[in-house]
Amino acid sequence: MEIIKTEISDLLILKPKVFEDERGYFFESYNEKNLADYGIQIQFVQDNQSKSSFGVIRGLHYQLDPYSQTKLIRVLEGEILDVGVDIRKNSLTFGKWYSHKLSAENKQQMLIPAGFAHGFSVLSKIAVVFYKCDKLYHPESERGIMYNDPELNIDWNIEPEKAVISAKDKRHPSLKNADMNFNYK
């Protein structure tokens, strides 16, 4: 597996080695030892899966410390634009975001570290998204940032009139008004 660094510290793209032949394909989607060899020590405890249609934007979501989650995102069907926003105080990239297209075709994954808000937009007719979390869901610490915060100015690759947003995600505050308690280490 190839691990690709992004311009935001600790936010990584994982590109598996895919073996294809006339039968189909095979790849290792997760290997704890390979990540440990790169200095990434994560023990995942929860798997989540969602199915969404074109134009859906989910996010930007996170949980406060000590329940902050590291997530490993991949797409089983379709294509998404996956987005991570650094919300670690004292980080040189605080308030910066990074996006990457993940698809069933490219089989790439994005590792979103704790201290990041996460969201995605669906670029295909449907998308089935699967992700691993290193902490359990904790509803009392769940928070969010508005997906269309003008200061972040995230390009979701969806025309605004075609965006499908949950009522809950429409109520999230801007980054500058968001409740967060993360520090860059």
MOWOSUL-V793157 format. One record per pair of residues at least 12 apart in sequence whose C-alpha atoms are under 7 Angstrom apart, sorted by the first residue. I is the first residue (numbers start at 1). GAP is how many residues later the second one is. Records with the same first field share a line. If there is no record, write none. Layout:
BEGIN
I = GAP ; GAP
END
This chain:
BEGIN
1 = 13 ; 14 ; 15 ; 16
2 = 12 ; 13 ; 14
3 = 12
8 = 85
10 = 103
11 = 100 ; 101 ; 102
12 = 98 ; 99
13 = 95 ; 96 ; 97 ; 98
14 = 94 ; 95 ; 96
15 = 93 ; 94
16 = 12 ; 13 ; 92
42 = 92
43 = 91
44 = 88 ; 89 ; 90
45 = 88 ; 89 ; 90 ; 91
46 = 86 ; 87 ; 88 ; 89 ; 90
47 = 84 ; 85 ; 86
48 = 82 ; 83 ; 84
49 = 79 ; 80 ; 81 ; 82
50 = 78 ; 79 ; 80
51 = 75 ; 76 ; 77 ; 78
52 = 70 ; 74 ; 75 ; 76
53 = 69 ; 72 ; 73 ; 74
54 = 68 ; 69 ; 70 ; 71 ; 72
55 = 66 ; 67 ; 68 ; 103 ; 107 ; 108 ; 109
56 = 65 ; 66 ; 107 ; 108 ; 109
57 = 63 ; 64 ; 65 ; 106 ; 107 ; 108
58 = 61 ; 62 ; 63 ; 107
59 = 59 ; 60 ; 61 ; 85 ; 88 ; 110
60 = 57 ; 58 ; 59 ; 84 ; 85 ; 86 ; 87
61 = 56 ; 57 ; 58 ; 82 ; 83 ; 84
62 = 54 ; 55 ; 56 ; 80 ; 81 ; 82
63 = 78 ; 79 ; 80
64 = 77 ; 78 ; 116 ; 117
65 = 116 ; 117
67 = 68 ; 71 ; 74
68 = 46 ; 47 ; 67
69 = 45 ; 64 ; 65 ; 66
70 = 42 ; 43 ; 44 ; 63 ; 64
71 = 40 ; 41 ; 42 ; 60 ; 61 ; 62 ; 63
72 = 37 ; 38 ; 39 ; 40 ; 59 ; 60 ; 61
73 = 36 ; 37 ; 38 ; 57 ; 58 ; 59
74 = 28 ; 34 ; 35 ; 36 ; 55 ; 56 ; 57
75 = 27 ; 28 ; 29 ; 53 ; 54 ; 55
76 = 28 ; 52 ; 53 ; 54
77 = 26 ; 27 ; 50 ; 51
78 = 25 ; 26 ; 46 ; 48 ; 49 ; 50
79 = 22 ; 23 ; 24 ; 25 ; 43 ; 44 ; 45 ; 48
80 = 21 ; 22 ; 23 ; 40 ; 41 ; 42 ; 43 ; 47
81 = 18 ; 19 ; 20 ; 21 ; 39 ; 40 ; 41 ; 42 ; 75
82 = 17 ; 18 ; 19 ; 20 ; 37 ; 38 ; 39
83 = 14 ; 15 ; 16 ; 17 ; 35 ; 36 ; 37
84 = 13 ; 14 ; 15 ; 28 ; 32 ; 33 ; 34 ; 35
85 = 12 ; 13 ; 31 ; 32 ; 33
86 = 29 ; 30 ; 31
87 = 28 ; 29 ; 30 ; 95
88 = 27 ; 94 ; 95 ; 96
89 = 93 ; 94 ; 95
90 = 93 ; 94
91 = 93
115 = 67
121 = 35
144 = 28
145 = 27 ; 28 ; 29 ; 30 ; 33
146 = 23 ; 24 ; 26 ; 27 ; 28
149 = 25
END
